């Protein structure tokens, strides 16, 4: 199983995810996010835009490597991977 970790500020929007480790079946990033959405409906609406791409202020990494393909989300998540979803800091 792949592990998904989210930042604490997301717990207030998705309390079902604060109980501990979020474990889902491996697959593409898109499949992993859909699996998390099944546990906490509305999660993908928060992290993805209307086209299914990562929102501008959301960052995602797999095993410490930032996901570059923010549009198709085809990066592979293996069964022992850790996926981090967090708010990206932007500004000027």
C-alpha positions as CSV (number, residue, x, y, z in Angstrom):
1,X,0.0,0.0,0.0
2,X,1.1,3.6,-0.7
3,X,1.0,6.1,2.2
4,X,-0.4,9.6,1.7
5,X,0.4,12.3,4.2
6,X,-1.3,15.7,4.2
7,X,-0.6,18.9,6.0
8,X,-2.4,19.5,9.3
9,X,-4.4,22.4,8.0
10,X,-6.2,20.0,5.7
11,X,-7.5,18.0,8.7
12,X,-10.0,20.7,9.6
13,X,-11.6,20.3,6.1
14,X,-11.2,16.5,6.0
15,X,-11.4,15.2,9.6
16,X,-11.7,11.6,8.3
17,X,-8.1,11.9,7.3
18,X,-6.7,12.9,10.7
19,X,-7.1,9.4,12.2
20,X,-3.6,8.3,11.2
21,X,-1.8,7.0,8.1
22,X,-3.7,7.2,4.9
23,X,-3.0,4.0,3.0
24,X,-4.3,3.5,-0.6
25,X,-3.6,1.2,-3.5
26,X,-0.6,2.2,-5.6
27,X,-1.0,3.5,-9.1
28,X,-0.8,6.9,-10.8
29,X,-1.0,10.1,-8.8
30,X,-4.5,10.7,-10.2
31,X,-5.6,7.2,-9.0
32,X,-4.1,7.8,-5.6
33,X,-5.8,11.1,-5.2
34,X,-9.2,9.5,-6.2
35,X,-8.6,6.8,-3.6
36,X,-8.1,9.5,-0.9
37,X,-11.3,11.2,-2.2
38,X,-13.3,8.0,-1.6
39,X,-12.1,8.2,2.0
40,X,-12.8,11.9,2.3
41,X,-15.3,13.1,-0.3
42,X,-14.4,16.5,-1.7
43,X,-10.6,16.1,-1.3
44,X,-9.9,16.1,-5.0
45,X,-12.1,19.3,-5.4
46,X,-9.7,20.9,-2.9
47,X,-6.4,19.9,-4.5
48,X,-7.4,19.7,-8.2
49,X,-8.8,22.3,-10.5
50,X,-11.8,21.8,-12.9
51,X,-9.5,20.2,-15.5
52,X,-8.1,17.7,-13.0
53,X,-4.7,19.3,-12.7
54,X,-3.1,20.2,-9.4
55,X,-4.2,23.6,-8.2
56,X,-1.7,26.4,-8.3
57,X,-1.2,26.6,-4.5
58,X,-1.0,22.8,-4.0
59,X,2.3,20.8,-4.2
60,X,2.7,17.1,-4.2
61,X,5.8,14.9,-3.8
62,X,6.5,11.2,-4.1
63,X,9.2,9.9,-1.9
64,X,10.6,13.4,-1.5
65,X,10.6,14.3,-5.2
66,X,8.2,17.1,-6.3
67,X,5.8,15.9,-9.0
68,X,6.6,17.9,-12.1
69,X,3.6,16.7,-14.2
70,X,0.9,18.7,-12.6
71,X,-1.5,18.4,-15.5
72,X,-1.9,14.7,-16.3
73,X,-0.8,13.3,-12.9
74,X,0.6,10.1,-14.5
75,X,3.6,9.8,-12.2
76,X,3.7,6.3,-10.7
77,X,3.2,5.7,-7.0
78,X,4.6,2.4,-5.9
79,X,3.3,0.2,-3.1
80,X,6.0,1.5,-0.7
81,X,5.9,5.1,-1.7
82,X,5.0,8.1,0.5
83,X,3.0,10.8,-1.1
84,X,3.0,14.3,0.5
85,X,0.2,16.8,-0.3
86,X,0.8,20.2,1.0
87,X,0.1,23.9,0.3
88,X,2.7,25.5,-2.0
89,X,4.0,28.9,-0.8
90,X,3.8,31.5,-3.5
91,X,4.0,35.2,-3.6
92,X,6.3,38.0,-4.3
